[in-house]
């Protein structure tokens, strides 16, 4: 007979409180069998084991075994709550372990005599523990507590609405569900970008750079940025030169030809080209020095 069926027969939900035989059967049940139980079975066995735990002396082996069984019985509740915080596979295990801590705190604080259902008591305790995890330890960039709470609310509302609508909810639909503005929904989503921060050494693939890292993709300041004003000022001055003088400048400084090569093209000596270049540059410098907006680039 399967372990679950055996438990139902020996520990029915309406079985008398303190049924030691049922408790011993449950204590010896494999965790996998517990995870196959339905919600009604889990709640019935949880109530019975909580009443048993309240009668035991803390620190005894029987207390520890009963407590461990209660934890295993309710891991499904933890997983259900964790899934409500959004689909983040890369952090699920860490969040799940945090939820288990919240479950343990709920078990230790629960008082069966108050008549409150355990699920109703444990859910806010587990949820609060997970929220503290996100708020205090998981954010790669500092974000205010209000923005963190908004992000979590937007994620949970988006998942709930997706299940109801069968599609991703719009910002307007999430805003109406939460009673906030669409702009605040956008702020919550923006805050979520600070939740996980990749290393600058993390590899990334592009069409032309298969081995690039994120650091390689960050732009740097153009060293010639300061020359923008200078170039804007000298361009109209160059246009005032003769066609031959413009050719000499282009061949020397853009095409990187030597003075001898320029001379060969124009049928002039290297010495003549040198004198022409000197004269051109002197005239340009004199015009530039007369313009205070670019005089600071004199040595460029």
C-alpha positions as CSV (number, residue, x, y, z in Angstrom):
1,X,0.0,0.0,0.0
2,X,1.4,3.5,-0.9
3,X,2.7,5.5,2.0
4,X,0.1,8.3,1.5
5,X,-2.8,5.8,1.4
6,X,-1.5,4.1,4.6
7,X,-1.4,7.5,6.3
8,X,-4.9,8.4,5.3
9,X,-6.2,5.1,6.8
10,X,-4.2,5.3,10.0
11,X,-4.4,9.1,10.5
12,X,-7.7,10.4,9.0
13,X,-8.5,14.1,9.4
14,X,-11.2,13.2,11.9
15,X,-8.9,10.9,14.0
16,X,-8.7,11.6,17.7
17,X,-6.1,14.2,18.8
18,X,-2.9,12.6,20.1
19,X,-3.1,9.4,18.1
20,X,0.4,8.2,18.8
21,X,0.2,5.3,16.3
22,X,-0.7,7.7,13.5
23,X,2.1,10.1,14.6
24,X,4.7,7.4,14.5
25,X,3.5,6.3,11.1
26,X,3.9,9.9,9.8
27,X,7.3,10.3,11.4
28,X,8.6,7.3,9.5
29,X,7.1,8.4,6.2
30,X,9.6,9.3,3.4
31,X,9.7,13.0,2.4
32,X,8.7,12.1,-1.1
33,X,5.5,10.5,0.1
34,X,4.7,13.6,2.1
35,X,5.2,15.8,-1.0
36,X,2.6,13.7,-2.8
37,X,-0.1,14.4,-0.2
38,X,-3.0,16.7,-1.2
39,X,-3.7,19.9,0.6
40,X,-6.4,18.4,2.8
41,X,-4.1,15.6,4.0
42,X,-1.2,18.0,4.7
43,X,-3.4,20.3,6.8
44,X,-4.9,17.5,8.8
45,X,-1.5,15.9,9.6
46,X,0.0,19.4,10.3
47,X,-2.7,20.2,12.8
48,X,-2.2,16.8,14.5
49,X,1.6,17.2,14.6
50,X,1.4,20.7,15.9
51,X,-0.7,19.6,18.8
52,X,1.7,16.8,19.5
53,X,4.7,19.2,19.3
54,X,3.0,21.5,21.9
55,X,2.9,18.6,24.4
56,X,6.6,17.6,24.0
57,X,9.6,19.0,25.8
58,X,11.8,21.1,23.6
59,X,15.2,19.6,23.1
60,X,14.1,16.0,23.2
61,X,14.6,13.6,20.2
62,X,10.9,13.2,19.9
63,X,10.4,17.0,19.7
64,X,13.1,17.3,17.1
65,X,11.6,14.5,15.0
66,X,8.1,16.0,15.2
67,X,9.4,19.4,14.3
68,X,11.4,18.1,11.3
69,X,8.3,16.3,10.1
70,X,6.2,19.5,10.3
71,X,8.8,21.3,8.2
72,X,8.8,18.6,5.5
73,X,5.0,18.5,5.5
74,X,4.8,22.2,4.7
75,X,7.6,22.7,2.1
76,X,4.9,22.8,-0.5
77,X,3.5,25.9,1.2
78,X,6.9,27.5,1.0
79,X,7.3,26.7,-2.7
80,X,3.8,28.1,-3.4
81,X,4.7,31.4,-1.7
82,X,8.1,31.6,-3.4
83,X,6.5,31.2,-6.9
84,X,4.3,34.2,-6.1
85,X,7.4,36.4,-6.0
86,X,8.0,36.0,-9.8
87,X,9.9,33.7,-12.1
88,X,13.6,34.1,-11.2
89,X,15.1,30.6,-11.6
90,X,18.6,31.8,-10.8
91,X,17.5,32.8,-7.3
92,X,14.8,30.2,-6.6
93,X,16.9,28.0,-4.3
94,X,18.1,31.0,-2.2
95,X,14.6,32.3,-1.8
96,X,13.2,28.9,-1.1
97,X,15.7,28.4,1.8
98,X,14.8,31.8,3.1
99,X,11.1,30.7,3.0
100,X,12.0,27.6,5.0
101,X,13.5,29.7,7.7
102,X,10.2,31.6,7.9
103,X,8.4,28.3,8.1
104,X,10.5,27.2,11.0
105,X,9.9,30.4,12.8
106,X,6.1,30.0,12.2
107,X,6.2,26.4,13.6
108,X,8.1,27.5,16.7
109,X,5.8,30.4,17.4
110,X,2.5,28.7,16.6
111,X,0.0,28.1,19.5
112,X,-2.7,25.6,18.7
113,X,-4.8,26.9,21.5
114,X,-5.5,30.2,19.7
115,X,-7.7,28.4,17.1
116,X,-5.9,30.1,14.1
117,X,-5.3,27.8,11.1
118,X,-1.6,27.2,10.7
119,X,-1.6,28.2,7.0
120,X,-3.1,31.6,7.9
121,X,-0.5,32.1,10.6
122,X,2.5,30.8,8.7
123,X,1.9,32.6,5.3
124,X,2.7,36.2,6.5
125,X,5.7,34.9,8.5
126,X,7.2,33.2,5.4
127,X,6.3,36.1,3.2
128,X,7.9,38.6,5.6
129,X,11.1,36.5,5.7
130,X,11.3,36.4,1.9
131,X,10.7,40.2,1.6
132,X,13.5,40.9,4.1
133,X,15.7,38.7,1.9
134,X,15.0,40.7,-1.2
135,X,15.2,44.0,0.7
136,X,18.4,43.5,2.6
137,X,20.6,41.0,0.8
138,X,19.6,40.5,-2.9
139,X,19.8,44.0,-4.5
140,X,22.9,44.6,-6.5
141,X,22.3,48.4,-6.4
142,X,20.9,50.2,-3.5
143,X,17.2,50.9,-3.9
144,X,14.9,52.6,-1.3
145,X,12.7,50.3,0.7
146,X,9.6,51.8,-0.8
147,X,10.8,51.1,-4.4
148,X,11.7,47.5,-3.4
149,X,8.2,46.9,-2.0
150,X,6.7,48.5,-5.1
151,X,8.7,46.2,-7.3
152,X,7.6,43.1,-5.4
153,X,4.0,44.2,-5.6
154,X,4.2,44.8,-9.3
155,X,5.8,41.3,-9.9
156,X,3.1,39.5,-7.8
157,X,0.3,41.5,-9.4
158,X,1.6,40.8,-12.9
159,X,1.9,37.1,-12.3
160,X,-1.7,36.9,-10.8
161,X,-3.2,38.9,-13.7
162,X,-1.3,36.8,-16.2
163,X,-2.9,33.7,-14.8
164,X,-6.3,35.3,-14.9
165,X,-6.1,36.9,-18.3
166,X,-4.0,34.3,-20.1
167,X,-1.5,37.0,-21.3
168,X,0.9,39.5,-19.8
169,X,-0.9,42.3,-18.1
170,X,-0.4,45.9,-19.2
171,X,0.9,48.6,-16.9
172,X,-2.6,50.1,-16.8
173,X,-4.1,46.8,-15.7
174,X,-1.5,46.3,-13.0
175,X,-1.9,49.8,-11.8
176,X,-5.7,49.4,-11.5
177,X,-5.2,46.1,-9.6
178,X,-2.8,47.7,-7.1
179,X,-4.5,51.1,-6.9
180,X,-1.5,53.0,-8.1
181,X,-0.7,55.0,-11.3
182,X,0.9,53.4,-14.4
183,X,3.9,55.7,-13.8
184,X,4.4,54.1,-10.4
185,X,4.2,50.6,-12.0
186,X,7.0,51.8,-14.4
187,X,9.0,52.9,-11.4
188,X,8.6,49.5,-9.8
189,X,9.7,47.8,-12.9
190,X,12.7,50.1,-13.2
191,X,13.7,49.3,-9.6
192,X,13.7,45.6,-10.5
193,X,16.6,46.2,-12.8
194,X,18.7,46.8,-9.7
195,X,17.8,43.4,-8.3
196,X,20.5,41.4,-10.3
197,X,23.7,43.1,-11.4
198,X,26.0,41.2,-13.8
199,X,29.8,41.4,-13.5
200,X,31.6,43.5,-16.0
201,X,33.6,40.4,-16.8
202,X,30.5,38.4,-17.7
203,X,30.8,37.2,-21.3
204,X,28.3,38.3,-23.9
205,X,28.0,37.5,-27.6
206,X,27.5,39.9,-30.5
207,X,27.5,39.4,-34.2
208,X,31.1,40.5,-34.6
209,X,32.6,39.8,-31.2
210,X,32.0,36.4,-29.9
211,X,34.3,36.6,-26.9
212,X,33.4,40.1,-25.7
213,X,32.5,40.9,-22.1
214,X,30.1,43.4,-20.7
215,X,33.0,45.7,-19.8
216,X,34.0,45.7,-23.5
217,X,30.6,47.0,-24.4
218,X,30.9,50.1,-22.2
219,X,31.8,53.2,-24.1
220,X,34.7,55.4,-23.2
221,X,35.1,59.1,-23.7
222,X,36.4,60.0,-27.1
223,X,39.8,61.6,-26.6
224,X,39.1,63.9,-29.6
225,X,35.8,65.2,-28.1
226,X,37.6,68.4,-26.9
227,X,38.6,69.1,-30.5
228,X,35.0,69.5,-31.8
229,X,35.0,73.3,-31.3
230,X,38.4,73.5,-32.8
231,X,37.4,71.6,-35.9
232,X,34.2,73.6,-36.3
233,X,36.3,76.8,-36.3
234,X,39.1,75.6,-38.7
235,X,36.8,74.1,-41.3
236,X,35.6,77.4,-42.8
237,X,39.2,78.8,-42.6
238,X,40.4,75.9,-44.8
239,X,37.7,76.6,-47.3
240,X,39.3,80.1,-47.8
241,X,42.5,78.5,-49.0
242,X,43.3,78.0,-52.7
243,X,42.5,74.7,-54.3
244,X,46.2,73.8,-54.3
245,X,46.7,74.7,-50.7
246,X,43.7,72.5,-49.7
247,X,45.2,69.6,-51.7
248,X,48.5,70.0,-49.9
249,X,46.8,69.9,-46.5
250,X,44.7,66.9,-47.4
251,X,47.6,64.9,-48.9
252,X,49.8,65.7,-45.9
253,X,47.5,65.4,-43.0
254,X,44.6,63.2,-44.2
255,X,46.4,60.9,-46.8
256,X,49.6,61.0,-44.8
257,X,51.8,61.6,-47.9
258,X,55.4,62.8,-47.4
259,X,56.5,66.2,-48.6
260,X,58.5,64.5,-51.4
261,X,55.4,62.6,-52.6
262,X,53.3,65.8,-52.6
263,X,56.1,67.5,-54.5
264,X,56.2,64.8,-57.1
265,X,52.4,65.1,-57.7
266,X,52.6,68.9,-58.1
267,X,55.9,69.0,-59.9
268,X,57.6,70.9,-57.1
269,X,60.6,70.3,-54.9
270,X,60.4,69.0,-51.4
271,X,61.8,72.3,-50.1
272,X,59.1,74.3,-51.9
273,X,56.4,72.1,-50.4
274,X,57.9,72.6,-47.0
275,X,57.7,76.4,-47.4
276,X,54.1,76.2,-48.7
277,X,53.0,74.1,-45.7
278,X,54.7,76.4,-43.2
279,X,53.0,79.4,-44.7
280,X,49.6,77.7,-44.7
281,X,49.8,76.6,-41.1
282,X,51.1,80.1,-40.0
283,X,48.1,81.8,-41.6
284,X,45.6,79.3,-40.1
285,X,47.2,79.7,-36.6
286,X,47.0,83.5,-36.8
287,X,43.2,83.3,-37.6
288,X,42.6,80.8,-34.8
289,X,44.5,82.7,-32.2
290,X,42.3,85.7,-33.0
291,X,39.2,83.6,-32.0
292,X,39.1,83.3,-28.2
293,X,36.6,80.4,-28.4
294,X,39.3,78.1,-29.8
295,X,42.5,79.7,-28.7
296,X,42.8,77.2,-25.9
297,X,43.5,74.5,-28.5
298,X,46.7,76.3,-29.8
299,X,48.9,73.4,-28.9
300,X,46.6,70.7,-30.4
